[in-house]
């Protein structure tokens, strides 16, 4: 960011979207950098992470229902696999959203 508070062209949203389409790792790095320098973007990112967390929970429930109905696997096995793989990811997404929102609020005060 320069003295006037403008964000450089490389961190503009159109550039980030193009990079996500052409080369997603670079697009992801640019998005994280943009979010770290723009507190308003932090709010939007926190909201998107909350939505992603909700979608992840719905995906987890749907996966549980599909696997349970398919048969061949007991409920205990399904819950064990989900508690190891799906649930920690959901918890991390909600934690990241809360952490990002707090950072945005702190930066807004300054």
Long-range contacts (C-beta under 8 A, 24 or more apart in sequence): 1-37, 7-34, 7-37, 7-38, 11-37, 35-100, 39-103, 39-104, 39-107, 39-108, 40-104, 42-100, 42-101, 42-103, 42-104, 42-107, 43-101, 43-104, 45-100, 46-97, 46-98, 46-100, 46-101, 46-104, 47-97, 49-93, 49-94, 49-96, 49-97, 49-100, 50-94, 50-97, 52-93, 53-90, 53-93, 53-94, 53-97, 56-86, 56-89, 56-90, 56-93, 57-90, 59-86, 60-86, 60-87, 60-90
